Amino acid sequence: MAADTGRLVRLARAGDTAAFEQLVRRHLRAAFAVALGVTGDADDAEDVAQDSFIVALERLNDCADPDRFSAWLMKIVRNRALNLRRSRTRRAAVPLQDLSIASTHDPARDTERVLLRERLLEEMQSLTELQRQVLMLHDLEGFRHREVAEALDISEVSSRVHLFAARRALRARLNGRYNHEGA
């Protein structure tokens, strides 16, 4: 896949817009997951991911190794997400559009899912940024450890260690929270 990605980068550098569109389609979910791991907010993560692709297009010639485009792009995503997080204060309220779900059959279940999602995102903030990014890419996006390692420019062993630590920490926090609430 890296060789194919490298070919697409070289074509995009030569002005092939379809090749860059293919790169965007191939990496958008990962960019969103990494941005969400840093920002903790889906709207901000979407903005960061889109902005990162614009920056990547403008600086495509700066990508030293086209076969490692994923790692280069994820660095841009992480940096832009960190900059956004630093420039904004944490939002105190959940936007109403996140709470309302159009035409549902079971509003109670949908509300429960929204609340669970909020709790998971809140608990994920206790993880390190790298743990959140590895967790999001591996568990939510289905990346293999080799792909996570390439995207985040870490080793496969490091990917496994961070995923293990992130899952263990989340499990402990969620067990403590729900056992305490149920008592």
C-alpha positions as CSV (number, residue, x, y, z in Angstrom):
1,M,0.0,0.0,0.0
2,A,2.9,2.4,0.7
3,A,4.2,2.0,-2.8
4,D,0.8,2.8,-4.2
5,T,0.5,5.8,-1.9
6,G,3.9,6.9,-3.1
7,R,2.8,6.6,-6.7
8,L,-0.3,8.7,-5.9
9,V,1.8,11.4,-4.2
10,R,4.1,11.6,-7.2
11,L,1.1,11.9,-9.5
12,A,-0.5,14.6,-7.3
13,R,2.8,16.5,-7.3
14,A,2.6,16.5,-11.1
15,G,-0.9,18.1,-10.9
16,D,-3.1,15.0,-11.0
17,T,-6.1,16.2,-8.9
18,A,-7.7,12.7,-9.1
19,A,-4.6,11.2,-7.4
20,F,-4.8,13.7,-4.6
21,E,-8.5,13.0,-4.2
22,Q,-7.6,9.3,-3.9
23,L,-5.1,10.2,-1.2
24,V,-7.8,12.2,0.7
25,R,-10.3,9.3,0.5
26,R,-7.7,6.8,1.7
27,H,-6.5,8.9,4.7
28,L,-9.5,11.0,5.7
29,R,-10.8,8.6,8.4
30,A,-7.3,8.2,9.9
31,A,-6.8,12.0,9.9
32,F,-10.2,12.5,11.6
33,A,-9.3,9.8,14.2
34,V,-6.0,11.4,15.1
35,A,-7.5,14.9,15.3
36,L,-10.3,13.6,17.5
37,G,-7.8,11.9,19.7
38,V,-6.1,15.3,20.3
39,T,-9.1,17.7,20.3
40,G,-11.8,15.4,21.9
41,D,-14.4,17.2,19.8
42,A,-15.9,15.7,16.5
43,D,-16.6,19.1,14.9
44,D,-13.1,20.4,15.7
45,A,-11.6,17.1,14.5
46,E,-13.4,17.4,11.2
47,D,-12.2,21.0,10.7
48,V,-8.6,20.0,11.6
49,A,-8.7,17.0,9.2
50,Q,-10.0,19.1,6.3
51,D,-7.5,21.9,7.0
52,S,-4.7,19.4,7.2
53,F,-5.4,18.2,3.7
54,I,-5.3,21.7,2.4
55,V,-1.9,22.2,4.1
56,A,-0.7,18.9,2.7
57,L,-1.7,19.8,-0.8
58,E,0.0,23.2,-0.5
59,R,3.2,21.5,0.9
60,L,3.1,18.3,-1.0
61,N,6.6,18.9,-2.4
62,D,7.9,19.0,1.2
63,C,7.0,15.3,1.7
64,A,10.5,13.9,1.6
65,D,9.4,10.2,1.2
66,P,6.2,9.8,-0.8
67,D,6.0,6.2,0.4
68,R,5.7,7.6,4.0
69,F,2.9,10.1,3.1
70,S,0.7,8.7,5.9
71,A,3.2,9.5,8.6
72,W,3.9,12.9,7.2
73,L,0.2,13.7,6.9
74,M,-0.5,12.5,10.5
75,K,2.2,14.9,11.8
76,I,0.4,17.7,10.1
77,V,-2.9,16.6,11.6
78,R,-1.4,16.3,15.1
79,N,0.3,19.7,14.9
80,R,-2.9,21.5,13.6
81,A,-5.0,19.8,16.2
82,L,-2.6,20.8,19.0
83,N,-2.6,24.4,17.7
84,L,-6.4,24.4,17.7
85,R,-6.6,23.0,21.2
86,R,-4.2,25.5,22.5
87,S,-6.1,28.4,20.9
88,R,-9.5,27.4,22.3
89,T,-10.8,26.9,25.8
90,R,-12.6,23.7,26.5
91,R,-16.3,23.9,25.7
92,A,-18.4,23.7,28.8
93,A,-21.6,22.6,27.0
94,V,-22.5,20.0,24.5
95,P,-24.0,21.5,21.3
96,L,-27.7,20.8,20.9
97,Q,-27.1,19.2,17.5
98,D,-25.1,16.5,19.2
99,L,-28.0,15.7,21.4
100,S,-30.7,15.6,18.8
101,I,-31.0,12.7,16.5
102,A,-33.3,13.0,13.5
103,S,-36.3,10.5,13.2
104,T,-35.3,7.9,15.7
105,H,-37.4,4.9,16.8
106,D,-36.1,4.8,20.4
107,P,-35.3,8.3,21.8
108,A,-34.2,6.9,25.2
109,R,-31.7,4.5,23.6
110,D,-30.4,7.2,21.3
111,T,-29.9,9.6,24.2
112,E,-28.2,6.8,26.1
113,R,-25.8,6.3,23.2
114,V,-25.0,10.0,23.0
115,L,-24.3,10.1,26.7
116,L,-22.1,7.0,26.5
117,R,-20.2,8.5,23.6
118,E,-19.7,11.7,25.7
119,R,-18.5,9.7,28.7
120,L,-16.1,7.7,26.5
121,L,-14.7,10.9,25.0
122,E,-14.5,12.5,28.4
123,E,-12.7,9.4,29.9
124,M,-10.3,9.3,26.9
125,Q,-9.0,12.7,27.9
126,S,-7.3,11.0,30.8
127,L,-5.1,9.1,28.3
128,T,-2.0,10.5,26.7
129,E,-2.5,12.0,23.3
130,L,-0.5,9.1,21.7
131,Q,-2.7,6.5,23.6
132,R,-5.8,8.2,22.3
133,Q,-4.5,8.3,18.8
134,V,-3.5,4.6,18.8
135,L,-6.8,3.6,20.4
136,M,-8.8,5.6,17.8
137,L,-6.9,4.3,14.8
138,H,-6.8,0.7,16.0
139,D,-10.1,0.1,17.7
140,L,-12.3,2.6,15.8
141,E,-10.7,2.7,12.4
142,G,-9.6,-0.9,12.2
143,F,-5.9,-0.1,11.5
144,R,-3.4,-2.9,12.1
145,H,-0.5,-2.2,14.4
146,R,1.8,-1.9,11.4
147,E,-0.5,0.8,9.9
148,V,-0.9,2.6,13.2
149,A,2.9,2.6,13.6
150,E,3.4,4.0,10.1
151,A,0.7,6.7,10.5
152,L,2.0,7.9,13.9
153,D,5.7,7.3,13.1
154,I,6.2,4.9,16.0
155,S,7.2,1.3,16.2
156,E,4.7,-1.6,16.0
157,V,5.8,-2.6,19.6
158,S,5.1,1.0,20.8
159,S,1.7,0.8,19.1
160,R,0.8,-2.4,21.0
161,V,2.1,-1.0,24.3
162,H,0.1,2.2,24.0
163,L,-3.0,0.3,23.0
164,F,-2.7,-2.0,25.9
165,A,-2.1,0.9,28.3
166,A,-5.0,2.9,26.9
167,R,-7.5,0.0,27.1
168,R,-6.4,-0.8,30.6
169,A,-6.7,2.8,31.8
170,L,-10.1,3.2,30.2
171,R,-11.4,0.0,31.6
172,A,-10.3,1.0,35.1
173,R,-11.8,4.4,34.9
174,L,-15.1,3.2,33.4
175,N,-15.3,0.3,35.9
176,G,-14.7,2.7,38.8
177,R,-17.2,5.2,37.5
178,Y,-20.0,2.7,36.9
179,N,-19.3,0.7,40.0
180,H,-19.4,4.0,42.0
181,E,-22.6,5.3,40.3
182,G,-24.3,1.9,40.8
183,A,-23.6,1.9,44.6
